[in-house]
Amino acid sequence: MKRQVYNPFLPLSEYIPDGEPHVFGDRVYLYGSHDKEGGETFCMLDYTVWSALVNDLTDWRCEGISYRAEQDPAYPERPYMYAPDVVRGNDGRYYLYYCMSGDKGQGGYHGPISAAVGDSPAGPFSYLGFVRNQDGSPMLKYVPFDPGVINDDGVIRLYYGTQYDYEERSGFNEKLLNEEVNMFGKTADEITGTKESVMGANMLVLDEDMLTVKEGPVRIIPYRVRNTGFEAHPFFEGSSIRKIGNLYYFIYSSQQNDELCYAVSRHPDRGFRFGGVIINTGDVGLEGRNRHERLNLTGTTHGSIEQINGKWYVFYHRLTHRSDYSRQACAEEIRILPNGSIPQVEVTSCGLNGGALLAEGSYPAAIACNITNGMMPHCSNGIFPAPLPAVTHTETDGETERYIENITERSLIGFKYFQFKGDEKLTVTYRSNARGHFFVLDEETGSVGKLVIKKTDTWAEASCRLDFSAGVHPLYLVSMVPGNAELLSLRFS
């Protein structure tokens, strides 16, 4: 079988959310924060860079730890490094920008934005300093958070900010003011004295030292979004910037929290108009799907787009462990239409593969792109307490197993897409505390097979012939087990 790549495209042991992909030379590098498997808060581990040849996205290589939290002076008071970005400076060196935070985001909005520098896109990076005003003081205007950076024909532009609500602030009162004082680490005078709001998306220009503010910062999207086109998808966080032709694409996480959106302008510092949703991790918005019909547990998402070997991709992350603290890198191919728009794409299992996965050999069940019991919630900055179907892991005698747990009756486990020849046999490895069966479904033709499930405390196998026609199909397993089942793997023969 030819080499393939599936989502998540890094090893299942790796948790790299907030992905910023950049092509440098003949490789694409993925910069992101670093979650711990089964972690207790965001971004518990040091930055690790992964890369692949631009002409072979099936083979990702770990470049090792590129930067450690202890290298920043804010450590250990704020021990976690949040979503970073990297840019090649005019001197040919590579500059890493990031923010430090405490547990569950505490102090993450207090700034400043930090920078590190290295001679290679893979690092290692050395601490350089913090983004500063011309008088040397830390640049703290608005809310320094989630930096995204671009070398715009020699001009280094840095985008940043956060915004947790909009419009509903006509009744601004002392309670709201105290809330912002605590959240943003600013004085009441700083907050009330800032025109419009300290919250919002911003841009500044850096000087040749890559630290000092040369111009700005300026607000690039109105804070009050009524009658602007941003009403349904206002900016929240995750600033990222790309220039495509003569257009600037500002990619961001909206206040819906589970989608990546984009805004477009012919100018880097003004005039951005809402473009649309690139991806929603629950496929909300596709084919009219509403938020109550989401196909996954959703939470924060953050990422960006990149052109790799002539094709465009969106990089994002998914949740595991019923948690917003164990997020894994995924990617999908996207299209940029002649009018500059980007149609929303669905989450899939085949991602960077360049087409459907072959219905041959074995696959881990954890590559399922849809995991739902029909009532999946949104879980932001927390661990959902109730049992839900989700990817998880256990360690026994030094061995780690990753599988889908809490598959209750009528739960759906979906894989998109497989290339079938039309004569396959499917075998699944499972555990279950009750007897029942899984229906194997095709979106168009309905039931194409039935897997008989027995009660077993150890991993067991169930097989059935598949009544698929030759071609590309989604594969859905729908549980009719009146209890809890777990799914480890699939095998086609």
Secondary structure as GFF3:
##gff-version 3
##sequence-region A 1 493
A	DSSP	beta_strand	20	24	.	.	.	ID=ss1
A	DSSP	beta_strand	27	31	.	.	.	ID=ss2
A	DSSP	beta_strand	47	53	.	.	.	ID=ss3
A	DSSP	beta_strand	61	67	.	.	.	ID=ss4
A	DSSP	three_ten_helix	69	71	.	.	.	ID=ss5
A	DSSP	beta_strand	80	81	.	.	.	ID=ss6
A	DSSP	beta_strand	85	88	.	.	.	ID=ss7
A	DSSP	beta_strand	94	98	.	.	.	ID=ss8
A	DSSP	beta_strand	100	101	.	.	.	ID=ss9
A	DSSP	three_ten_helix	103	105	.	.	.	ID=ss10
A	DSSP	beta_strand	114	118	.	.	.	ID=ss11
A	DSSP	beta_strand	126	130	.	.	.	ID=ss12
A	DSSP	beta_strand	148	152	.	.	.	ID=ss13
A	DSSP	beta_strand	155	162	.	.	.	ID=ss14
A	DSSP	alpha_helix	174	184	.	.	.	ID=ss15
A	DSSP	alpha_helix	188	192	.	.	.	ID=ss16
A	DSSP	beta_strand	200	206	.	.	.	ID=ss17
A	DSSP	beta_strand	213	219	.	.	.	ID=ss18
A	DSSP	beta_strand	235	244	.	.	.	ID=ss19
A	DSSP	beta_strand	247	254	.	.	.	ID=ss20
A	DSSP	beta_strand	259	265	.	.	.	ID=ss21
A	DSSP	beta_strand	273	280	.	.	.	ID=ss22
A	DSSP	three_ten_helix	286	288	.	.	.	ID=ss23
A	DSSP	three_ten_helix	291	293	.	.	.	ID=ss24
A	DSSP	beta_strand	304	308	.	.	.	ID=ss25
A	DSSP	beta_strand	311	320	.	.	.	ID=ss26
A	DSSP	beta_strand	323	334	.	.	.	ID=ss27
A	DSSP	three_ten_helix	351	353	.	.	.	ID=ss28
A	DSSP	beta_strand	357	358	.	.	.	ID=ss29
A	DSSP	beta_strand	361	364	.	.	.	ID=ss30
A	DSSP	three_ten_helix	365	367	.	.	.	ID=ss31
A	DSSP	beta_strand	370	372	.	.	.	ID=ss32
A	DSSP	beta_strand	390	396	.	.	.	ID=ss33
A	DSSP	beta_strand	399	407	.	.	.	ID=ss34
A	DSSP	beta_strand	412	420	.	.	.	ID=ss35
A	DSSP	beta_strand	425	432	.	.	.	ID=ss36
A	DSSP	beta_strand	436	442	.	.	.	ID=ss37
A	DSSP	beta_strand	446	453	.	.	.	ID=ss38
A	DSSP	beta_strand	456	465	.	.	.	ID=ss39
A	DSSP	beta_strand	471	479	.	.	.	ID=ss40
A	DSSP	beta_strand	485	492	.	.	.	ID=ss41
###
